[in-house]
Amino acid sequence: MATTQLVTLRIAVIADAPVERDGLTGQVTDALKIDPVEVRGIIEELIARSR
């Protein structure tokens, strides 16, 4: 699993409440200084894997 995926999952798991996709996108973008479009793709990929 790539670092970006691990950071995304960690942010989602340690949240005190459910995380909205836009909020998660913002947090990961800020943490890793990467393009929000890339983060949205990673979030969608992780959701697809969970099904």
PDB file as gemmi writes it, atoms N, CA and C in Angstrom:
CRYST1    1.000    1.000    1.000  90.00  90.00  90.00 P 1                      
ATOM      1  N   MET A   1       0.849  -1.177   0.000  1.00  0.00           N  
ATOM      2  CA  MET A   1       0.000   0.000   0.000  1.00  0.00           C  
ATOM      3  C   MET A   1       0.894   1.238   0.000  1.00  0.00           C  
ATOM      4  N   ALA A   2       0.539   2.207  -0.793  1.00  0.00           N  
ATOM      5  CA  ALA A   2       1.338   3.422  -0.932  1.00  0.00           C  
ATOM      6  C   ALA A   2       1.199   4.326   0.299  1.00  0.00           C  
ATOM      7  N   THR A   3       2.200   5.157   0.499  1.00  0.00           N  
ATOM      8  CA  THR A   3       2.214   6.086   1.628  1.00  0.00           C  
ATOM      9  C   THR A   3       0.975   6.966   1.633  1.00  0.00           C  
ATOM     10  N   THR A   4       0.577   7.444   0.474  1.00  0.00           N  
ATOM     11  CA  THR A   4      -0.600   8.314   0.398  1.00  0.00           C  
ATOM     12  C   THR A   4      -1.850   7.583   0.883  1.00  0.00           C  
ATOM     13  N   GLN A   5      -1.981   6.324   0.516  1.00  0.00           N  
ATOM     14  CA  GLN A   5      -3.124   5.537   0.974  1.00  0.00           C  
ATOM     15  C   GLN A   5      -3.071   5.338   2.484  1.00  0.00           C  
ATOM     16  N   LEU A   6      -1.892   5.067   3.007  1.00  0.00           N  
ATOM     17  CA  LEU A   6      -1.751   4.864   4.451  1.00  0.00           C  
ATOM     18  C   LEU A   6      -2.092   6.130   5.235  1.00  0.00           C  
ATOM     19  N   VAL A   7      -1.624   7.265   4.751  1.00  0.00           N  
ATOM     20  CA  VAL A   7      -1.933   8.534   5.424  1.00  0.00           C  
ATOM     21  C   VAL A   7      -3.432   8.796   5.370  1.00  0.00           C  
ATOM     22  N   THR A   8      -4.048   8.546   4.231  1.00  0.00           N  
ATOM     23  CA  THR A   8      -5.494   8.750   4.079  1.00  0.00           C  
ATOM     24  C   THR A   8      -6.264   7.874   5.063  1.00  0.00           C  
ATOM     25  N   LEU A   9      -5.914   6.606   5.136  1.00  0.00           N  
ATOM     26  CA  LEU A   9      -6.588   5.702   6.063  1.00  0.00           C  
ATOM     27  C   LEU A   9      -6.370   6.115   7.513  1.00  0.00           C  
ATOM     28  N   ARG A  10      -5.160   6.508   7.842  1.00  0.00           N  
ATOM     29  CA  ARG A  10      -4.859   6.917   9.226  1.00  0.00           C  
ATOM     30  C   ARG A  10      -5.698   8.122   9.633  1.00  0.00           C  
ATOM     31  N   ILE A  11      -5.778   9.116   8.779  1.00  0.00           N  
ATOM     32  CA  ILE A  11      -6.572  10.306   9.092  1.00  0.00           C  
ATOM     33  C   ILE A  11      -8.031   9.919   9.303  1.00  0.00           C  
ATOM     34  N   ALA A  12      -8.545   9.035   8.465  1.00  0.00           N  
ATOM     35  CA  ALA A  12      -9.943   8.607   8.596  1.00  0.00           C  
ATOM     36  C   ALA A  12     -10.167   7.803   9.877  1.00  0.00           C  
ATOM     37  N   VAL A  13      -9.219   6.945  10.217  1.00  0.00           N  
ATOM     38  CA  VAL A  13      -9.379   6.065  11.381  1.00  0.00           C  
ATOM     39  C   VAL A  13      -9.279   6.815  12.702  1.00  0.00           C  
ATOM     40  N   ILE A  14      -8.396   7.800  12.787  1.00  0.00           N  
ATOM     41  CA  ILE A  14      -8.209   8.495  14.066  1.00  0.00           C  
ATOM     42  C   ILE A  14      -9.206   9.632  14.289  1.00  0.00           C  
ATOM     43  N   ALA A  15     -10.065   9.886  13.320  1.00  0.00           N  
ATOM     44  CA  ALA A  15     -11.061  10.951  13.460  1.00  0.00           C  
ATOM     45  C   ALA A  15     -12.031  10.612  14.591  1.00  0.00           C  
ATOM     46  N   ASP A  16     -12.486  11.646  15.270  1.00  0.00           N  
ATOM     47  CA  ASP A  16     -13.432  11.467  16.370  1.00  0.00           C  
ATOM     48  C   ASP A  16     -14.850  11.170  15.885  1.00  0.00           C  
ATOM     49  N   ALA A  17     -15.121  11.501  14.646  1.00  0.00           N  
ATOM     50  CA  ALA A  17     -16.460  11.324  14.079  1.00  0.00           C  
ATOM     51  C   ALA A  17     -16.301  10.921  12.612  1.00  0.00           C  
ATOM     52  N   PRO A  18     -17.384  10.519  11.980  1.00  0.00           N  
ATOM     53  CA  PRO A  18     -17.286  10.206  10.554  1.00  0.00           C  
ATOM     54  C   PRO A  18     -16.711  11.390   9.780  1.00  0.00           C  
ATOM     55  N   VAL A  19     -15.927  11.089   8.770  1.00  0.00           N  
ATOM     56  CA  VAL A  19     -15.241  12.120   7.998  1.00  0.00           C  
ATOM     57  C   VAL A  19     -15.895  12.233   6.624  1.00  0.00           C  
ATOM     58  N   GLU A  20     -16.253  13.452   6.257  1.00  0.00           N  
ATOM     59  CA  GLU A  20     -16.786  13.692   4.916  1.00  0.00           C  
ATOM     60  C   GLU A  20     -15.641  13.635   3.912  1.00  0.00           C  
ATOM     61  N   ARG A  21     -15.925  13.251   2.695  1.00  0.00           N  
ATOM     62  CA  ARG A  21     -14.882  13.124   1.673  1.00  0.00           C  
ATOM     63  C   ARG A  21     -14.135  14.435   1.450  1.00  0.00           C  
ATOM     64  N   ASP A  22     -14.859  15.554   1.399  1.00  0.00           N  
ATOM     65  CA  ASP A  22     -14.190  16.840   1.172  1.00  0.00           C  
ATOM     66  C   ASP A  22     -13.254  17.183   2.326  1.00  0.00           C  
ATOM     67  N   GLY A  23     -13.689  16.901   3.545  1.00  0.00           N  
ATOM     68  CA  GLY A  23     -12.836  17.160   4.701  1.00  0.00           C  
ATOM     69  C   GLY A  23     -11.599  16.284   4.701  1.00  0.00           C  
ATOM     70  N   LEU A  24     -11.786  15.025   4.368  1.00  0.00           N  
ATOM     71  CA  LEU A  24     -10.659  14.096   4.298  1.00  0.00           C  
ATOM     72  C   LEU A  24      -9.696  14.523   3.189  1.00  0.00           C  
ATOM     73  N   THR A  25     -10.249  14.922   2.063  1.00  0.00           N  
ATOM     74  CA  THR A  25      -9.415  15.404   0.952  1.00  0.00           C  
ATOM     75  C   THR A  25      -8.558  16.580   1.406  1.00  0.00           C  
ATOM     76  N   GLY A  26      -9.161  17.513   2.096  1.00  0.00           N  
ATOM     77  CA  GLY A  26      -8.427  18.679   2.573  1.00  0.00           C  
ATOM     78  C   GLY A  26      -7.332  18.322   3.559  1.00  0.00           C  
ATOM     79  N   GLN A  27      -7.627  17.424   4.469  1.00  0.00           N  
ATOM     80  CA  GLN A  27      -6.640  17.037   5.472  1.00  0.00           C  
ATOM     81  C   GLN A  27      -5.449  16.322   4.841  1.00  0.00           C  
ATOM     82  N   VAL A  28      -5.716  15.416   3.916  1.00  0.00           N  
ATOM     83  CA  VAL A  28      -4.633  14.679   3.264  1.00  0.00           C  
ATOM     84  C   VAL A  28      -3.828  15.624   2.367  1.00  0.00           C  
ATOM     85  N   THR A  29      -4.510  16.495   1.648  1.00  0.00           N  
ATOM     86  CA  THR A  29      -3.826  17.469   0.799  1.00  0.00           C  
ATOM     87  C   THR A  29      -2.894  18.342   1.628  1.00  0.00           C  
ATOM     88  N   ASP A  30      -3.382  18.823   2.765  1.00  0.00           N  
ATOM     89  CA  ASP A  30      -2.550  19.646   3.644  1.00  0.00           C  
ATOM     90  C   ASP A  30      -1.374  18.862   4.223  1.00  0.00           C  
ATOM     91  N   ALA A  31      -1.622  17.640   4.610  1.00  0.00           N  
ATOM     92  CA  ALA A  31      -0.577  16.831   5.242  1.00  0.00           C  
ATOM     93  C   ALA A  31       0.542  16.461   4.267  1.00  0.00           C  
ATOM     94  N   LEU A  32       0.170  16.123   3.044  1.00  0.00           N  
ATOM     95  CA  LEU A  32       1.158  15.620   2.084  1.00  0.00           C  
ATOM     96  C   LEU A  32       1.543  16.625   1.009  1.00  0.00           C  
ATOM     97  N   LYS A  33       0.852  17.756   0.972  1.00  0.00           N  
ATOM     98  CA  LYS A  33       1.129  18.799  -0.031  1.00  0.00           C  
ATOM     99  C   LYS A  33       1.047  18.237  -1.448  1.00  0.00           C  
ATOM    100  N   ILE A  34      -0.069  17.538  -1.718  1.00  0.00           N  
ATOM    101  CA  ILE A  34      -0.284  16.989  -3.053  1.00  0.00           C  
ATOM    102  C   ILE A  34      -1.600  17.521  -3.608  1.00  0.00           C  
ATOM    103  N   ASP A  35      -1.841  17.247  -4.867  1.00  0.00           N  
ATOM    104  CA  ASP A  35      -3.010  17.732  -5.582  1.00  0.00           C  
ATOM    105  C   ASP A  35      -4.295  17.097  -5.042  1.00  0.00           C  
ATOM    106  N   PRO A  36      -5.313  17.918  -4.767  1.00  0.00           N  
ATOM    107  CA  PRO A  36      -6.581  17.376  -4.273  1.00  0.00           C  
ATOM    108  C   PRO A  36      -7.218  16.353  -5.217  1.00  0.00           C  
ATOM    109  N   VAL A  37      -7.012  16.516  -6.505  1.00  0.00           N  
ATOM    110  CA  VAL A  37      -7.572  15.550  -7.469  1.00  0.00           C  
ATOM    111  C   VAL A  37      -6.961  14.169  -7.240  1.00  0.00           C  
ATOM    112  N   GLU A  38      -5.676  14.123  -6.968  1.00  0.00           N  
ATOM    113  CA  GLU A  38      -5.008  12.856  -6.681  1.00  0.00           C  
ATOM    114  C   GLU A  38      -5.572  12.227  -5.403  1.00  0.00           C  
ATOM    115  N   VAL A  39      -5.793  13.051  -4.403  1.00  0.00           N  
ATOM    116  CA  VAL A  39      -6.328  12.557  -3.132  1.00  0.00           C  
ATOM    117  C   VAL A  39      -7.739  12.006  -3.325  1.00  0.00           C  
ATOM    118  N   ARG A  40      -8.562  12.704  -4.086  1.00  0.00           N  
ATOM    119  CA  ARG A  40      -9.927  12.208  -4.333  1.00  0.00           C  
ATOM    120  C   ARG A  40      -9.889  10.841  -5.017  1.00  0.00           C  
ATOM    121  N   GLY A  41      -8.964  10.666  -5.948  1.00  0.00           N  
ATOM    122  CA  GLY A  41      -8.818   9.369  -6.614  1.00  0.00           C  
ATOM    123  C   GLY A  41      -8.421   8.276  -5.642  1.00  0.00           C  
ATOM    124  N   ILE A  42      -7.543   8.603  -4.721  1.00  0.00           N  
ATOM    125  CA  ILE A  42      -7.109   7.634  -3.712  1.00  0.00           C  
ATOM    126  C   ILE A  42      -8.269   7.261  -2.798  1.00  0.00           C  
ATOM    127  N   ILE A  43      -9.046   8.251  -2.403  1.00  0.00           N  
ATOM    128  CA  ILE A  43     -10.208   7.992  -1.543  1.00  0.00           C  
ATOM    129  C   ILE A  43     -11.191   7.073  -2.271  1.00  0.00           C  
ATOM    130  N   GLU A  44     -11.470   7.367  -3.528  1.00  0.00           N  
ATOM    131  CA  GLU A  44     -12.390   6.525  -4.300  1.00  0.00           C  
ATOM    132  C   GLU A  44     -11.851   5.102  -4.446  1.00  0.00           C  
ATOM    133  N   GLU A  45     -10.548   4.979  -4.658  1.00  0.00           N  
ATOM    134  CA  GLU A  45      -9.927   3.656  -4.785  1.00  0.00           C  
ATOM    135  C   GLU A  45     -10.058   2.867  -3.475  1.00  0.00           C  
ATOM    136  N   LEU A  46      -9.827   3.530  -2.358  1.00  0.00           N  
ATOM    137  CA  LEU A  46      -9.942   2.848  -1.065  1.00  0.00           C  
ATOM    138  C   LEU A  46     -11.377   2.432  -0.779  1.00  0.00           C  
ATOM    139  N   ILE A  47     -12.326   3.275  -1.150  1.00  0.00           N  
ATOM    140  CA  ILE A  47     -13.735   2.924  -0.957  1.00  0.00           C  
ATOM    141  C   ILE A  47     -14.085   1.716  -1.821  1.00  0.00           C  
ATOM    142  N   ALA A  48     -13.631   1.709  -3.063  1.00  0.00           N  
ATOM    143  CA  ALA A  48     -13.912   0.580  -3.961  1.00  0.00           C  
ATOM    144  C   ALA A  48     -13.320  -0.720  -3.441  1.00  0.00           C  
ATOM    145  N   ARG A  49     -12.113  -0.639  -2.858  1.00  0.00           N  
ATOM    146  CA  ARG A  49     -11.472  -1.837  -2.294  1.00  0.00           C  
ATOM    147  C   ARG A  49     -12.225  -2.382  -1.088  1.00  0.00           C  
ATOM    148  N   SER A  50     -12.918  -1.516  -0.385  1.00  0.00           N  
ATOM    149  CA  SER A  50     -13.592  -1.943   0.846  1.00  0.00           C  
ATOM    150  C   SER A  50     -14.896  -2.677   0.565  1.00  0.00           C  
ATOM    151  N   ARG A  51     -15.341  -2.645  -0.662  1.00  0.00           N  
ATOM    152  CA  ARG A  51     -16.639  -3.269  -1.007  1.00  0.00           C  
ATOM    153  C   ARG A  51     -16.486  -4.685  -1.430  1.00  0.00           C  
TER     154      ARG A  51                                                      
END                                                                             
